[in-house]
Amino acid sequence: MSLTPADIHSELSKVSIPELGKDLISAKMLRNLKIDGGDVSFELVYGFPAKSQFDSLRKQAVAAVRARPGVENVSVTVSQEIVAHAVQRGVKPITGVKNIIAIASGKGGVGKSTTTVNLALALAAEGAKVGVLDADIYGPSIPTMLGIRGRPETKDGKSMEPLSGHGLVANSIGFLIEPGQAMVWRGPMVSQALDQLLRETNWAGLDYLLMDLPPGTGDVHLSLAQTVPITGAVIVTTPQEIATLDARKGLAMFQKVSVPVLGIIENMSLHICSNCGHQEHIFGQGGGQLMSQEYGVPLLGSLPLNISIRERADAGQPTVVDDPDGAIAGLYKGLARSVAVAVSRIAKDSSSKFPSIVVQNI
């Protein structure tokens, strides 16, 4: 009895994708299935960066299909395809960027920039093309954290080339001003500067651009949320009541302007003494979980208060690149995967499939 596609589908439906909570078939990852007698070949395509999972998934798929009577040889190719997802209606897309993820906090001092950099590095480690836009005009810290020095160059006199560090591309007002120079701009000037940094930078073929927003929920944030094509937002907070109060404002702002909130990251959730190992909730406990329940937004995970995170960021060697196999880097990688999976669940951008309609007087 010859093999049929239904036979192969039946076996592959037994292989689960934990990140999606689905099997290979229901996740629609199977492509180009070919059956030639007892020879079976097919492709499996992730919709989010998962380079570290390729080999494991390939082995599981081969084992599952070989269990089917009549199968002799199995050839499997695993890859990933990251597409652009839907954003707010009527917002002009950014050339060279598929998805913009806003990282916000509502309050300063919660480790938002450090989290942004390590999430970006974790996504890049999984095979994605990633950039970072330092939107904190008053306190740009991304250049220091990525260990990047210099000024953006221009090839055409109209646009800037982003600078590179640790496999990421980035742009920041910090590259354009002297160290220690105070920015005393009012809101409209800040919004204009951010728009120029975003739209006049040559972001070449990025899967994700992580935008590190300034603290607060003022006019600048509202302007960005209304004019920048944001695929989704991540809220960073500490468990402290004061921090979650401000984080709630940021979360509510994104919901009002129809930007999906991908989830909440609770930073500095637990301190472990480097000398004795004693654990202590310095900033309280459960603030992120409470926000998650209140707003119906997932808690993506928690990060510890650890001196090494700060030291590595200050030295321009963030945790994910300085200790890629360490426990804390593992936490960042898990969070980055959760963010990417949340993006993959958003409807794909179909604007390019519809022609522009121009009405002219005849």
C-alpha positions as CSV (number, residue, x, y, z in Angstrom):
1,M,0.0,0.0,0.0
2,S,1.5,3.3,-1.1
3,L,2.1,6.2,1.2
4,T,-0.2,9.3,1.1
5,P,0.2,12.8,2.3
6,A,-2.4,12.0,4.9
7,D,-0.1,9.3,6.3
8,I,2.8,11.8,6.7
9,H,0.5,14.4,8.2
10,S,-0.7,11.9,10.8
11,E,2.8,11.2,12.0
12,L,3.9,14.8,12.0
13,S,0.8,15.8,14.0
14,K,2.5,13.9,16.9
15,V,5.4,16.3,17.0
16,S,4.7,19.3,19.1
17,I,6.1,22.9,19.1
18,P,6.1,23.9,22.8
19,E,6.4,27.6,22.1
20,L,3.2,27.6,20.0
21,G,1.3,25.0,22.0
22,K,0.6,23.2,18.7
23,D,1.8,20.4,16.6
24,L,3.6,20.7,13.3
25,I,0.5,20.3,11.2
26,S,-1.8,22.6,13.1
27,A,1.0,25.2,13.3
28,K,1.1,25.1,9.5
29,M,4.9,24.6,9.4
30,L,4.9,21.8,6.8
31,R,5.9,22.7,3.2
32,N,6.8,21.0,0.0
33,L,5.9,17.5,1.0
34,K,7.1,15.0,-1.6
35,I,6.6,11.2,-1.6
36,D,8.4,8.9,-4.0
37,G,7.7,5.3,-3.1
38,G,9.3,4.9,0.3
39,D,11.3,8.2,0.1
40,V,9.8,11.2,1.9
41,S,11.1,14.8,1.9
42,F,9.6,18.0,3.2
43,E,10.4,21.4,4.7
44,L,9.5,22.7,8.2
45,V,9.4,26.5,8.5
46,Y,9.3,28.4,11.8
47,G,7.5,31.8,11.7
48,F,9.8,33.1,14.4
49,P,13.6,33.0,15.0
50,A,14.5,29.6,16.4
51,K,17.9,28.6,15.0
52,S,18.9,26.8,18.1
53,Q,15.8,24.5,17.7
54,F,16.5,23.4,14.1
55,D,18.5,20.3,14.8
56,S,16.2,19.0,17.6
57,L,13.1,19.5,15.4
58,R,14.7,17.8,12.4
59,K,15.5,14.7,14.5
60,Q,12.0,14.6,16.0
61,A,10.4,14.9,12.5
62,V,12.6,12.2,11.0
63,A,11.9,9.8,13.8
64,A,8.1,10.4,13.6
65,V,7.9,9.8,9.9
66,R,10.2,6.8,9.9
67,A,7.8,5.1,12.4
68,R,5.3,4.9,9.5
69,P,5.2,1.5,7.8
70,G,6.5,1.8,4.2
71,V,8.8,4.7,4.9
72,E,12.4,4.0,3.9
73,N,14.2,7.4,3.7
74,V,13.4,10.7,5.2
75,S,14.9,14.1,4.2
76,V,13.9,17.2,6.2
77,T,15.0,20.8,5.9
78,V,14.3,23.2,8.7
79,S,14.4,27.0,8.3
80,Q,12.6,30.1,9.4
81,E,10.7,32.8,7.6
82,I,10.0,36.0,9.5
83,V,7.4,38.2,7.8
84,A,5.9,41.6,8.4
85,H,2.9,41.7,10.7
86,A,0.0,44.1,10.9
87,V,0.4,47.6,12.5
88,Q,-2.0,50.5,13.2
89,R,-4.1,51.6,10.3
90,G,-3.0,54.5,8.2
91,V,0.6,54.5,9.5
92,K,3.4,54.7,7.0
93,P,5.8,51.7,7.0
94,I,9.5,52.0,7.6
95,T,11.6,51.0,4.6
96,G,13.8,48.0,5.4
97,V,12.0,47.0,8.6
98,K,9.5,44.2,8.9
99,N,8.5,44.5,12.5
100,I,9.0,47.3,15.1
101,I,8.8,46.3,18.8
102,A,8.5,49.1,21.3
103,I,10.1,48.5,24.7
104,A,8.5,50.8,27.3
105,S,8.4,51.1,31.0
106,G,6.5,54.2,32.0
107,K,9.2,54.8,34.7
108,G,13.0,55.2,34.6
109,G,15.4,53.0,36.4
110,V,13.7,49.7,35.9
111,G,16.4,48.3,33.5
112,K,14.4,48.9,30.2
113,S,17.5,49.7,28.1
114,T,19.5,46.8,29.4
115,T,16.5,44.5,28.7
116,T,16.2,45.9,25.2
117,V,19.8,45.3,24.3
118,N,19.8,41.7,25.6
119,L,16.5,40.9,23.9
120,A,17.9,42.2,20.6
121,L,21.0,40.1,21.0
122,A,19.0,37.0,21.9
123,L,16.9,37.4,18.8
124,A,20.0,37.9,16.7
125,A,21.5,34.7,18.2
126,E,18.5,32.8,16.9
127,G,19.2,33.9,13.4
128,A,17.1,37.1,13.0
129,K,18.3,40.4,11.5
130,V,17.9,42.9,14.3
131,G,18.3,46.6,14.9
132,V,18.0,48.9,17.9
133,L,16.7,52.5,17.9
134,D,17.6,54.4,21.0
135,A,14.6,56.6,21.3
136,D,15.6,58.0,24.7
137,I,16.7,61.4,23.5
138,Y,17.4,62.8,27.0
139,G,19.4,59.8,28.3
140,P,20.8,57.7,25.4
141,S,22.5,54.6,26.8
142,I,22.4,52.1,23.9
143,P,25.8,53.2,22.4
144,T,27.5,52.5,25.8
145,M,25.7,49.1,26.2
146,L,26.7,48.0,22.8
147,G,30.2,49.3,23.0
148,I,29.8,51.4,19.8
149,R,31.6,54.6,19.2
150,G,31.6,56.9,16.2
151,R,29.1,58.9,14.1
152,P,26.7,57.6,11.4
153,E,27.9,58.2,7.9
154,T,25.9,59.2,4.9
155,K,26.3,57.9,1.4
156,D,23.8,60.1,-0.3
157,G,23.7,63.2,1.9
158,K,20.1,62.4,2.8
159,S,20.1,59.3,5.0
160,M,22.3,57.8,7.7
161,E,24.0,54.4,7.9
162,P,23.4,52.7,11.3
163,L,26.4,51.7,13.3
164,S,27.1,48.1,14.2
165,G,28.0,46.2,17.4
166,H,27.8,42.5,18.4
167,G,25.9,41.6,15.3
168,L,23.2,44.4,15.7
169,V,22.8,47.7,13.9
170,A,21.8,50.7,15.9
171,N,21.2,54.4,15.8
172,S,20.9,56.9,18.6
173,I,21.1,60.6,19.3
174,G,24.1,59.6,21.4
175,F,26.0,59.0,18.2
176,L,25.3,62.6,17.1
177,I,26.0,64.7,20.2
178,E,29.1,65.2,22.4
179,P,29.4,63.0,25.5
180,G,27.8,64.7,28.4
181,Q,25.9,67.2,26.3
182,A,22.5,68.1,27.8
183,M,19.4,67.8,25.5
184,V,17.1,70.7,26.4
185,W,14.6,70.2,23.7
186,R,10.8,70.5,24.0
187,G,8.4,67.7,23.1
188,P,7.9,68.7,19.4
189,M,11.6,68.9,18.7
190,V,12.1,65.5,20.4
191,S,9.4,63.9,18.3
192,Q,10.9,65.4,15.1
193,A,14.4,64.1,16.0
194,L,13.0,60.6,16.7
195,D,11.1,60.6,13.4
196,Q,14.3,61.5,11.6
197,L,16.4,58.9,13.4
198,L,13.8,56.3,12.5
199,R,12.9,57.2,8.9
200,E,16.2,58.6,7.7
201,T,18.3,55.6,8.8
202,N,19.0,52.9,6.3
203,W,17.6,49.9,8.1
204,A,18.5,47.2,5.5
205,G,16.3,44.1,5.6
206,L,15.6,44.0,9.4
207,D,13.3,41.3,10.8
208,Y,12.9,43.3,14.0
209,L,13.7,46.8,15.1
210,L,13.6,47.2,18.9
211,M,12.7,50.7,19.9
212,D,14.0,51.7,23.3
213,L,11.4,54.3,24.4
214,P,12.2,57.1,26.9
215,P,10.6,56.7,30.4
216,G,7.2,58.2,30.9
217,T,3.9,58.4,29.0
218,G,3.8,62.0,27.7
219,D,3.3,63.7,24.4
220,V,6.4,62.1,22.8
221,H,5.2,58.6,23.6
222,L,1.7,59.3,22.3
223,S,3.1,60.8,19.1
224,L,5.3,57.7,18.6
225,A,2.4,55.3,19.3
226,Q,0.3,57.2,16.7
227,T,2.8,57.7,13.9
228,V,5.3,54.8,14.1
229,P,4.2,51.5,12.6
230,I,4.5,49.4,15.8
231,T,3.8,45.7,15.6
232,G,3.7,45.3,19.3
233,A,4.9,46.6,22.7
234,V,6.7,45.1,25.6
235,I,6.3,46.6,29.1
236,V,9.3,46.4,31.5
237,T,8.6,46.9,35.2
238,T,9.9,46.0,38.6
239,P,7.6,44.4,41.2
240,Q,7.6,47.6,43.1
241,E,4.2,49.3,43.4
242,I,5.4,52.7,42.3
243,A,7.0,51.1,39.2
244,T,3.8,49.1,38.2
245,L,1.7,52.2,38.7
246,D,3.6,54.0,35.9
247,A,3.9,50.8,33.8
248,R,0.1,50.5,33.9
249,K,-0.1,53.9,32.3
250,G,2.2,52.9,29.5
251,L,0.3,49.7,28.9
252,A,-3.1,51.5,28.8
253,M,-1.7,54.0,26.3
254,F,-0.7,51.4,23.8
255,Q,-4.1,49.7,24.2
256,K,-5.9,53.0,23.5
257,V,-4.0,53.5,20.2
258,S,-4.5,49.9,19.1
259,V,-1.0,48.7,19.5
260,P,-0.9,45.1,20.8
261,V,0.9,44.6,24.1
262,L,2.9,41.5,23.6
263,G,3.6,41.0,27.3
264,I,5.2,42.2,30.5
265,I,8.7,41.5,31.7
266,E,9.3,41.8,35.4
267,N,12.9,43.0,36.0
268,M,14.8,42.9,39.3
269,S,12.3,40.5,40.6
270,L,14.6,38.6,43.0
271,H,18.1,39.4,44.4
272,I,20.4,36.5,45.2
273,C,23.4,37.4,47.4
274,S,26.6,36.7,45.6
275,N,28.3,35.8,48.9
276,C,25.8,33.6,50.8
277,G,23.1,32.8,48.3
278,H,20.3,34.4,50.3
279,Q,17.3,35.3,48.2
280,E,15.4,38.5,48.8
281,H,12.6,40.3,47.0
282,I,14.1,43.8,47.4
283,F,11.5,45.5,45.3
284,G,8.5,43.6,46.4
285,Q,6.8,40.6,44.9
286,G,4.1,39.8,42.4
287,G,3.7,43.2,40.8
288,G,4.2,41.9,37.2
289,Q,1.8,39.0,37.8
290,L,-0.9,41.4,39.2
291,M,-0.6,43.6,36.1
292,S,-0.8,40.6,33.9
293,Q,-4.1,39.5,35.5
294,E,-5.5,43.0,35.6
295,Y,-5.0,43.7,31.9
296,G,-5.2,40.2,30.4
297,V,-1.6,40.5,29.1
298,P,0.8,37.7,29.5
299,L,3.7,37.9,31.9
300,L,6.6,36.8,29.7
301,G,8.9,36.1,32.5
302,S,11.1,37.6,35.3
303,L,14.7,38.6,35.5
304,P,16.9,38.7,38.7
305,L,18.7,41.7,40.2
306,N,22.2,40.7,39.5
307,I,25.4,42.8,39.6
308,S,26.8,41.0,36.5
309,I,24.0,42.3,34.3
310,R,24.9,45.9,35.2
311,E,28.6,45.4,35.0
312,R,28.5,43.8,31.5
313,A,26.1,46.4,30.1
314,D,28.4,49.3,31.4
315,A,31.4,47.6,29.8
316,G,29.7,47.3,26.4
317,Q,29.5,43.5,26.7
318,P,25.9,42.6,27.5
319,T,25.1,39.3,29.2
320,V,23.9,37.5,26.1
321,V,27.2,38.0,24.3
322,D,29.5,38.0,27.3
323,D,28.1,34.8,28.9
324,P,25.9,33.3,26.2
325,D,25.6,29.9,27.9
326,G,25.0,31.3,31.4
327,A,21.7,31.0,33.3
328,I,20.8,34.7,33.0
329,A,21.5,34.7,29.2
330,G,19.2,31.7,29.1
331,L,16.4,33.8,30.7
332,Y,16.9,36.6,28.1
333,K,16.8,34.0,25.3
334,G,13.6,32.6,26.6
335,L,12.0,36.0,26.9
336,A,13.1,36.9,23.4
337,R,11.6,33.7,22.0
338,S,8.3,34.5,23.8
339,V,8.3,38.0,22.3
340,A,8.9,36.6,18.8
341,V,6.2,34.0,19.2
342,A,3.8,36.7,20.3
343,V,4.6,38.7,17.2
344,S,4.1,35.7,15.0
345,R,0.6,35.3,16.2
346,I,-0.4,38.8,15.0
347,A,-2.0,38.9,11.6
348,K,0.4,39.2,8.7
349,D,0.7,42.6,7.0
350,S,-1.4,42.4,3.8
351,S,-1.1,46.1,2.8
352,S,1.3,45.3,0.0
353,K,-1.4,43.1,-1.7
354,F,-3.7,46.0,-2.2
355,P,-3.1,48.6,-4.9
356,S,-2.9,52.3,-4.1
357,I,-6.0,54.1,-5.3
358,V,-5.4,57.5,-6.7
359,V,-8.3,59.8,-7.6
360,Q,-7.5,62.4,-10.3
361,N,-9.6,65.1,-11.8
362,I,-10.2,64.5,-15.5
